[in-house]
Amino acid sequence: NVVRAVMRPQGGSFGPVTEVSPSSPNSRAVMTPDAASAPNGDVVFVWQYNNRSNYVVQTATRPVGKTFGKAVTLSEKTPSYQEPSPQVAAGSDGSFIGVWTLGKTGGTVQTSIC
């Protein structure tokens, strides 16, 4: 189970498939990926990762013209029944913001600048 990406520069063709997240034999380990692209072409992915006891939110960034960096954990761990469902958005200035929920219903929304 892994998050993969295929990039296409403006006016170009699609490149090779790239693994963005670490792979896992657990079929529900890597879920709910989201991506955002800044005006300059930088890309950020976020996803939730379940290590069989807790969920965490992870991210990987690809600066324009480069490859994706190593996955980084953004969130505190949450019990495995509380899915954080992360999302990411890009600002016009090239910044990114990631948001996710801590808690199943009526939980806390936690944010992070990616």
PEGIWO-V774135 format. One record per pair of residues at least 4 apart in sequence whose C-alpha atoms are under 8 Angstrom apart, sorted by the first residue. I is the first residue (numbers start at 1). J is the second residue. D is the distance in Angstrom with one decimal. If there is no record, write none. Layout:
{{I & J & D} {I & J & D}}
This chain:
{{1 & 23 & 5.6} {1 & 24 & 5.2} {1 & 25 & 6.2} {1 & 26 & 6.6} {1 & 27 & 5.5} {1 & 28 & 7.2} {1 & 29 & 6.7} {1 & 30 & 6.0} {2 & 19 & 6.9} {2 & 20 & 7.4} {2 & 21 & 5.7} {2 & 22 & 6.3} {2 & 23 & 4.8} {2 & 24 & 6.7} {2 & 30 & 6.0} {3 & 19 & 6.0} {3 & 20 & 5.4} {3 & 21 & 5.2} {3 & 22 & 7.9} {3 & 23 & 7.9} {3 & 30 & 7.1} {3 & 33 & 6.9} {4 & 17 & 6.5} {4 & 18 & 5.4} {4 & 19 & 4.4} {4 & 20 & 5.3} {4 & 21 & 7.2} {5 & 17 & 5.7} {5 & 18 & 5.2} {5 & 19 & 6.5} {5 & 20 & 6.6} {6 & 14 & 6.4} {6 & 15 & 6.1} {6 & 16 & 6.1} {6 & 17 & 4.9} {6 & 18 & 6.3} {7 & 14 & 5.7} {7 & 15 & 5.7} {7 & 16 & 7.6} {7 & 17 & 7.9} {8 & 12 & 6.0} {8 & 13 & 5.5} {8 & 14 & 4.4} {8 & 15 & 6.2} {9 & 13 & 6.9} {9 & 14 & 7.5} {20 & 45 & 7.8} {20 & 60 & 6.6} {20 & 68 & 6.5} {20 & 71 & 7.4} {21 & 30 & 7.9} {21 & 59 & 7.9} {21 & 60 & 7.3} {21 & 70 & 8.0} {21 & 71 & 6.1} {22 & 71 & 7.2} {24 & 29 & 6.5} {24 & 30 & 7.5} {25 & 29 & 7.8} {26 & 52 & 8.0} {28 & 50 & 6.9} {29 & 48 & 7.7} {29 & 49 & 5.1} {29 & 50 & 4.4} {29 & 51 & 6.3} {29 & 52 & 7.4} {30 & 47 & 6.7} {30 & 48 & 5.8} {30 & 49 & 4.7} {30 & 50 & 6.6} {31 & 47 & 5.9} {31 & 48 & 5.4} {31 & 49 & 6.5} {32 & 47 & 5.4} {32 & 48 & 6.2} {32 & 85 & 6.1} {32 & 86 & 7.1} {33 & 45 & 6.8} {33 & 46 & 5.6} {33 & 47 & 4.2} {33 & 48 & 7.2} {33 & 86 & 7.5} {33 & 87 & 7.8} {34 & 45 & 5.6} {34 & 46 & 5.4} {34 & 47 & 6.4} {34 & 86 & 7.2} {34 & 87 & 5.6} {34 & 88 & 6.3} {35 & 43 & 7.0} {35 & 44 & 5.6} {35 & 45 & 4.3} {35 & 46 & 6.4} {35 & 87 & 7.6} {35 & 88 & 6.2} {35 & 89 & 7.5} {36 & 43 & 5.7} {36 & 44 & 5.5} {36 & 45 & 6.7} {36 & 88 & 6.1} {36 & 89 & 5.4} {36 & 90 & 5.7} {36 & 96 & 7.9} {37 & 41 & 5.9} {37 & 42 & 5.7} {37 & 43 & 4.4} {37 & 44 & 6.6} {37 & 89 & 7.8} {37 & 90 & 6.1} {38 & 42 & 5.3} {38 & 43 & 6.4} {38 & 90 & 5.3} {38 & 91 & 6.6} {38 & 92 & 6.7} {38 & 93 & 7.8} {38 & 94 & 5.1} {38 & 95 & 7.3} {38 & 96 & 7.8} {39 & 92 & 6.4} {39 & 93 & 7.8} {39 & 94 & 6.5} {40 & 64 & 7.1} {40 & 94 & 6.9} {41 & 63 & 7.2} {41 & 64 & 5.0} {42 & 61 & 7.5} {42 & 62 & 5.8} {42 & 63 & 4.4} {42 & 64 & 4.7} {42 & 94 & 7.5} {43 & 61 & 5.8} {43 & 62 & 5.1} {43 & 63 & 6.4} {43 & 64 & 7.4} {44 & 59 & 7.0} {44 & 60 & 5.9} {44 & 61 & 4.5} {44 & 62 & 6.4} {44 & 88 & 7.5} {44 & 96 & 7.5} {44 & 114 & 7.8} {45 & 59 & 5.5} {45 & 60 & 5.5} {45 & 61 & 6.5} {45 & 88 & 7.3} {46 & 57 & 6.9} {46 & 58 & 5.6} {46 & 59 & 4.3} {46 & 60 & 6.8} {46 & 86 & 6.4} {46 & 87 & 6.6} {46 & 88 & 6.6} {46 & 98 & 7.5} {47 & 57 & 5.8} {47 & 58 & 5.6} {47 & 59 & 6.6} {47 & 85 & 7.5} {47 & 86 & 6.0} {47 & 87 & 7.9} {48 & 55 & 6.4} {48 & 56 & 5.7} {48 & 57 & 4.6} {48 & 58 & 6.2} {48 & 83 & 7.5} {48 & 84 & 6.7} {48 & 85 & 6.6} {48 & 86 & 6.6} {49 & 55 & 5.4} {49 & 56 & 5.4} {49 & 57 & 6.2} {49 & 58 & 6.8} {50 & 54 & 5.6} {50 & 55 & 4.4} {50 & 56 & 6.7} {50 & 80 & 6.8} {51 & 55 & 6.7} {52 & 80 & 6.9} {53 & 79 & 6.5} {53 & 80 & 5.4} {54 & 77 & 5.6} {54 & 78 & 5.2} {54 & 79 & 4.7} {54 & 80 & 4.5} {55 & 77 & 5.5} {55 & 78 & 5.2} {55 & 79 & 6.3} {55 & 80 & 5.6} {55 & 82 & 7.3} {55 & 83 & 6.7} {55 & 84 & 7.3} {56 & 73 & 6.8} {56 & 74 & 7.3} {56 & 75 & 5.5} {56 & 76 & 6.2} {56 & 77 & 4.9} {56 & 78 & 6.6} {56 & 84 & 7.6} {57 & 73 & 5.9} {57 & 74 & 5.5} {57 & 75 & 5.2} {57 & 76 & 7.9} {57 & 84 & 7.2} {57 & 86 & 6.8} {57 & 100 & 7.9} {58 & 71 & 6.3} {58 & 72 & 5.4} {58 & 73 & 4.3} {58 & 74 & 5.5} {58 & 75 & 7.4} {59 & 71 & 5.4} {59 & 72 & 5.3} {59 & 73 & 6.5} {59 & 74 & 7.0} {59 & 114 & 7.8} {60 & 68 & 6.3} {60 & 69 & 5.8} {60 & 70 & 6.1} {60 & 71 & 4.7} {60 & 72 & 6.4} {61 & 68 & 5.4} {61 & 69 & 5.6} {61 & 70 & 8.0} {62 & 66 & 6.2} {62 & 67 & 5.5} {62 & 68 & 4.2} {62 & 69 & 6.3} {63 & 67 & 7.1} {63 & 68 & 7.4} {74 & 112 & 7.2} {78 & 82 & 6.3} {78 & 83 & 7.9} {78 & 102 & 6.9} {78 & 103 & 7.8} {81 & 104 & 7.7} {82 & 102 & 7.1} {82 & 103 & 5.6} {82 & 104 & 5.2} {83 & 101 & 7.6} {83 & 102 & 7.8} {83 & 103 & 7.6} {83 & 104 & 7.0} {84 & 100 & 5.2} {84 & 101 & 4.7} {84 & 102 & 5.8} {84 & 103 & 7.4} {85 & 100 & 5.7} {85 & 101 & 6.6} {86 & 98 & 6.8} {86 & 99 & 5.6} {86 & 100 & 4.3} {86 & 101 & 7.3} {87 & 98 & 5.6} {87 & 99 & 5.4} {87 & 100 & 6.4} {88 & 96 & 6.8} {88 & 97 & 5.6} {88 & 98 & 4.3} {88 & 99 & 6.4} {89 & 96 & 5.6} {89 & 97 & 5.5} {89 & 98 & 6.6} {90 & 94 & 6.4} {90 & 95 & 5.8} {90 & 96 & 4.4} {90 & 97 & 6.6} {91 & 95 & 5.1} {91 & 96 & 6.0} {91 & 97 & 7.9} {95 & 113 & 7.7} {95 & 114 & 7.5} {96 & 113 & 5.9} {96 & 114 & 5.3} {97 & 111 & 7.1} {97 & 112 & 5.9} {97 & 113 & 4.5} {97 & 114 & 5.7} {98 & 111 & 5.7} {98 & 112 & 5.2} {98 & 113 & 6.1} {98 & 114 & 6.4} {99 & 109 & 7.0} {99 & 110 & 5.9} {99 & 111 & 4.5} {99 & 112 & 6.4} {100 & 109 & 5.8} {100 & 110 & 5.6} {100 & 111 & 6.6} {101 & 107 & 6.3} {101 & 108 & 5.8} {101 & 109 & 4.5} {101 & 110 & 6.1} {102 & 107 & 5.4} {102 & 108 & 5.1} {102 & 109 & 6.0} {102 & 110 & 6.8} {103 & 107 & 4.1} {103 & 108 & 6.4}}
